[in-house]
């Protein structure tokens, strides 16, 4: 290769290198949108209102397990003076009545009637059939009912004044929680109701 060809090749390579450096040095790309302006896609997306974040649950109580004033009360019963059979039944009560909610809800419930508790145990048993725990065995249902009937007589009838005083105290404590529950329900996103056969426009 003669000197003239070498000089021409060197000039061409130098020109290409210079163009590359000039392009990489920050010269704006003609295909890119100018700075300070938005492309049509960006402008369209920017006009869509942002979805409001879901309101946070109140941290002071365990929601949604704290749904009733009874949930704020004690979750144990002093059965030291109960008959041996009722102490045995108490174990089934603790086992079965804490499956779906706090045990305190059952401990502090004002319900006294065996028929009332029987209804709820049947409902709980039906609910448990759909869960992993399975239905409540009939012998345990009877044991729980026997305990609840005996316990209602001891704590809620014979010692009514003390039980009612505790109930009023729990209701006072529950008032702030109830207020927070209502506020959460009012501020949570509500489902849209669509009439039958109607379809939303895309």
C-alpha positions as CSV (number, residue, x, y, z in Angstrom):
1,X,0.0,0.0,0.0
2,X,1.5,3.3,-1.0
3,X,1.7,6.3,1.2
4,X,-1.2,8.1,-0.4
5,X,-3.6,5.2,0.4
6,X,-2.3,4.9,3.9
7,X,-2.9,8.6,4.4
8,X,-6.4,8.4,3.1
9,X,-7.2,5.4,5.3
10,X,-5.8,7.2,8.4
11,X,-7.9,10.3,7.6
12,X,-11.1,8.2,7.2
13,X,-10.4,6.4,10.5
14,X,-9.7,9.7,12.3
15,X,-13.0,11.2,10.9
16,X,-15.0,8.2,12.1
17,X,-13.4,8.3,15.6
18,X,-14.1,12.0,15.8
19,X,-17.8,11.5,14.9
20,X,-18.1,8.8,17.5
21,X,-16.6,11.0,20.2
22,X,-18.8,13.9,19.2
23,X,-21.9,11.7,19.4
24,X,-21.0,10.2,22.8
25,X,-20.1,13.6,24.3
26,X,-23.7,14.3,25.0
27,X,-25.0,15.6,21.7
28,X,-28.8,15.0,21.7
29,X,-30.2,12.1,19.8
30,X,-32.5,13.4,17.0
31,X,-34.8,10.4,17.6
32,X,-35.2,11.2,21.4
33,X,-37.7,13.8,22.6
34,X,-36.3,17.2,23.4
35,X,-35.5,17.8,27.1
36,X,-38.3,19.5,29.1
37,X,-41.0,18.0,26.9
38,X,-43.0,14.8,27.1
39,X,-43.7,12.3,24.4
40,X,-47.3,11.5,23.6
41,X,-47.1,8.2,25.6
42,X,-45.6,9.9,28.6
43,X,-48.2,12.7,28.4
44,X,-51.0,10.3,28.3
45,X,-49.8,8.3,31.2
46,X,-49.2,11.4,33.3
47,X,-52.8,12.5,33.0
48,X,-54.2,9.3,34.6
49,X,-55.0,10.0,38.2
50,X,-53.0,8.0,40.7
51,X,-54.8,5.4,42.7
52,X,-55.1,6.4,46.3
53,X,-53.3,3.9,48.6
54,X,-55.5,1.7,50.8
55,X,-55.9,3.2,54.3
56,X,-53.8,1.5,56.9
57,X,-55.5,-0.5,59.6
58,X,-55.4,1.0,63.1
59,X,-52.3,-0.4,64.9
60,X,-53.6,-0.3,68.4
61,X,-55.9,-3.3,68.2
62,X,-55.7,-6.6,66.4
63,X,-58.1,-6.1,63.5
64,X,-60.2,-7.8,62.3
65,X,-60.0,-10.2,65.2
66,X,-61.0,-7.5,67.6
67,X,-64.6,-7.1,66.3
68,X,-66.5,-7.1,69.5
69,X,-66.0,-5.7,73.0
70,X,-65.7,-9.3,74.3
71,X,-62.5,-9.7,72.4
72,X,-60.8,-7.2,74.7
73,X,-61.5,-9.2,77.8
74,X,-59.5,-12.1,79.4
75,X,-59.2,-15.3,77.4
76,X,-59.0,-17.6,80.3
77,X,-61.4,-18.8,83.1
78,X,-60.4,-19.6,86.6
79,X,-61.7,-23.2,86.9
80,X,-59.8,-24.1,90.0
81,X,-63.0,-24.6,92.0
82,X,-64.9,-26.2,89.2
83,X,-65.8,-30.0,89.4
84,X,-63.3,-32.3,87.8
85,X,-65.5,-33.1,84.9
86,X,-65.9,-29.4,84.1
87,X,-62.2,-28.9,84.3
88,X,-61.9,-31.7,81.7
89,X,-64.6,-30.1,79.5
90,X,-62.8,-26.7,79.8
91,X,-59.9,-28.2,77.7
92,X,-62.3,-28.9,74.9
93,X,-63.8,-25.5,75.2
94,X,-60.4,-23.9,74.8
95,X,-59.6,-26.1,71.9
96,X,-62.7,-25.7,69.9
97,X,-63.8,-22.1,70.7
98,X,-60.6,-20.5,69.5
99,X,-60.6,-22.0,66.0
100,X,-62.1,-19.0,64.2
101,X,-61.9,-16.1,66.6
102,X,-60.4,-15.0,69.9
103,X,-61.2,-17.3,72.9
104,X,-62.0,-14.1,74.8
105,X,-65.0,-13.6,72.6
106,X,-66.6,-16.8,74.1
107,X,-65.2,-16.2,77.6
108,X,-66.8,-12.7,77.9
109,X,-70.0,-13.3,75.9
110,X,-73.1,-12.5,77.9
111,X,-74.9,-15.5,76.4
112,X,-76.2,-18.0,79.1
113,X,-78.6,-20.3,77.3
114,X,-77.5,-23.8,76.3
115,X,-79.7,-23.5,73.2
116,X,-77.9,-20.3,72.2
117,X,-74.5,-22.0,72.4
118,X,-75.7,-25.1,70.7
119,X,-76.8,-23.0,67.7
120,X,-73.4,-21.4,67.5
121,X,-71.5,-24.7,67.9
122,X,-73.5,-26.2,65.1
123,X,-72.6,-23.1,62.9
124,X,-69.0,-23.4,63.9
125,X,-68.9,-27.1,63.1
126,X,-70.4,-26.4,59.7
127,X,-67.8,-23.7,59.1
128,X,-65.1,-26.1,60.2
129,X,-66.1,-28.7,57.6
130,X,-64.8,-26.3,55.0
131,X,-61.5,-25.8,56.8
132,X,-58.6,-28.1,57.4
133,X,-59.6,-28.7,61.0
134,X,-62.7,-30.6,60.0
135,X,-66.0,-30.8,61.9
136,X,-66.2,-30.8,65.7
137,X,-66.7,-34.3,67.1
138,X,-70.1,-34.8,68.7
139,X,-68.7,-35.9,72.0
140,X,-66.6,-32.6,72.1
141,X,-69.7,-30.6,71.2
142,X,-71.5,-32.1,74.3
143,X,-68.5,-31.4,76.5
144,X,-68.3,-27.8,75.4
145,X,-72.0,-27.3,75.9
146,X,-71.8,-28.8,79.4
147,X,-69.0,-26.5,80.3
148,X,-70.6,-23.4,78.9
149,X,-73.9,-24.1,80.7
150,X,-72.1,-24.7,84.0
151,X,-69.8,-21.7,83.6
152,X,-72.7,-19.4,82.8
153,X,-74.4,-20.3,86.0
154,X,-71.3,-19.7,88.1
155,X,-70.0,-16.5,86.5
156,X,-72.9,-14.9,84.8
157,X,-75.9,-15.8,87.0
158,X,-74.6,-16.4,90.5
159,X,-71.9,-13.7,90.2
160,X,-74.0,-11.4,87.9
161,X,-72.9,-8.1,89.4
162,X,-69.2,-8.7,88.9
163,X,-69.8,-10.0,85.4
164,X,-72.0,-7.1,84.3
165,X,-69.4,-4.6,85.8
166,X,-66.7,-6.2,83.7
167,X,-69.0,-6.1,80.6
168,X,-69.5,-2.4,81.0
169,X,-65.8,-1.8,81.4
170,X,-65.1,-3.8,78.2
171,X,-67.7,-1.8,76.3
172,X,-66.1,1.5,77.4
173,X,-62.7,0.2,76.2
174,X,-64.1,-0.9,72.9
175,X,-65.6,2.5,71.9
176,X,-62.3,3.8,70.4
177,X,-61.8,0.5,68.6
178,X,-65.3,0.6,67.2
179,X,-64.7,4.2,66.0
180,X,-61.6,3.1,64.2
181,X,-63.4,0.1,62.6
182,X,-66.1,2.4,61.3
183,X,-63.6,4.9,59.9
184,X,-61.7,2.1,58.2
185,X,-64.9,0.8,56.6
186,X,-65.8,4.3,55.4
187,X,-62.4,5.1,53.9
188,X,-61.7,1.7,52.3
189,X,-62.2,1.4,48.5
190,X,-65.8,0.2,47.9
191,X,-66.7,-2.4,45.3
192,X,-68.4,-1.1,42.2
193,X,-71.9,-2.4,41.7
194,X,-72.7,-3.3,38.1
195,X,-76.3,-4.0,37.0
196,X,-76.9,-7.5,35.6
197,X,-76.2,-7.7,32.0
198,X,-74.4,-4.4,31.9
199,X,-70.7,-4.3,30.9
200,X,-68.1,-1.6,31.5
201,X,-66.7,0.3,28.6
202,X,-63.0,-0.5,28.0
